[in-house]
């Protein structure tokens, strides 16, 4: 049984740090008397950055007074007062190696549940006046934790803290925190943590993503395997499906619905192998990969240029029995199969291929998740797999289909071949969707993508709910200056690492933050907008000059970059680096 020693609150205030004006609610002050506990925070309390703090699962931050003596000795200080670490509740008898995520506690007349460890940021270092305190508290195992409010009420200093229930997984704050930051390869522990019902969605998603990546980073990722074409099926006048099976009896590497297959093609007339990627157009757990490929002609206004080398090779020369070299499927555009949130799949032309994989995966799993499959095509001559999509919608009540033809043929019938004349845009979505709260997945040509991406933002769909497959420079899709990137706040990089990253052409110099996946993430977090496309080390769109230093690749590129260059979408700095961005 513990005790509440102090209740501390503050509203956000602005301070100047390193010449920058920042706003923070970390400067908590003790309050007297009893305080109302609301579902999102305490009365009189507030957070400046609602993406990193506050909300249902981070309503109240708790820190044990037992840690104060440790830090006074560690930092050689004696000036601490309640709220020193930005906590709402200063408590005794609740250490991080004893409290479990999911435990419930009665304090005063309110009921609380432990949801996650604290994620320290640079603002804590400012509050403490200790440069680099982020790393110190992270490695100390004295982070503190968050409550969510199960029952509102009131609390006050001196209240007894009574544990009313204990989570069945019995994973302490320290254990869960270590899984995220230190014991990253403890996949058994991660699977156990995911089972904690009370664990906040952000931490749960991070663990699920790590498991998904682990499944796809087996040694097979670095090897080419031989696949054999077993079947070739025309889908329209310009689109054909190719079914690929394992050469032997070994199972095919697994993939997530929406990912693509990297291929190394030995095409007659080409002086070196051609590296291409094609989305897999059927659900996982089949005994084949299906690639649905559109024949790409020469550009209409440039008949002097060659038609698509790989697509025409497939259509003209690849037949059943042809052998192809491939690596394991990869790609960061994939359906979150564990979610039951409604999903809207938006495609145009042959962009439907990864989305059909997603739709098929939902129905094959037996999920009742609401799926809206909305597709645009010129007419039936260029519309692939229309019959399949209609049949799925007829069989499953949770699947809804809408097809728009921009130039329907005379023989095309409304209700049979298509549902509306025109294009897929946000105005159409507003007419046929129940609202804008679903997760959106987009794939199609650049004008289609740009129109929908920006239209969804204007419809107040959060950017993190918009997922897309786009093989082209990001600048073609969106104006980064007008788009918020809540997952990548620039300030978090100030004091997180000793490794320094300089973007020479922009005059930006910052520290590396180990929580980022790549140098590209760091650049975006600092307001830069380098071009990228695949984010998987394949297309080379993100290739930049490496002027100084060394990097390591978190995902090995299919084709190494030019000498003196780096693929920033799949690399991290090994030591101080200077990049031409």
Secondary structure, DSSP 8 states (H G I E B T S, - for coil): -EEEEEEEE---EEEEETTEEEEES---EE--SEEEE-SSSBTT---S-TTTS-SGGGSEEEEETHHHHHHHHHHT-----TTTTS-SEEEES--TTT-BTT-EEEETTEEEEEEEE----HHHHHHHT-TTHHHHHHHHT---EEEEEEE-EEEETT-EEEEEE--TT--BHHHHHHHHHT-TT-HHHHHHHHT-TTS-HHHHHHHHHHHHHHHT-SGGGGS-EEEEEEEEEE-SSSEEEEEEEESSSS------TT-EEEEEE--TT-SS-EEEEEEB-S-SSSSSEEEEEE-----TT-TTS---HHHHHHHHH--TT-EEEE---B-S----TT--S-EEEEEEGGGGHHHHHHHHHHHHTT----EEEEEEES-GGG--SHHHHHHHHHH-TTEEEEEEESS--TT--BTTTBSEES---HHHHHHHSS-S-SEEEEES-HHHHHHHHHHHHHTT--GGGEEEE--S-HHHH--GGGS--TT--GGGGTTS-S-EEEETTTTEEEE--TTSSSHHHHHHHTT-----S-SSSSS-TTEEEEEES-EEESS--SS---TTEEETTSEEESS-EEE--
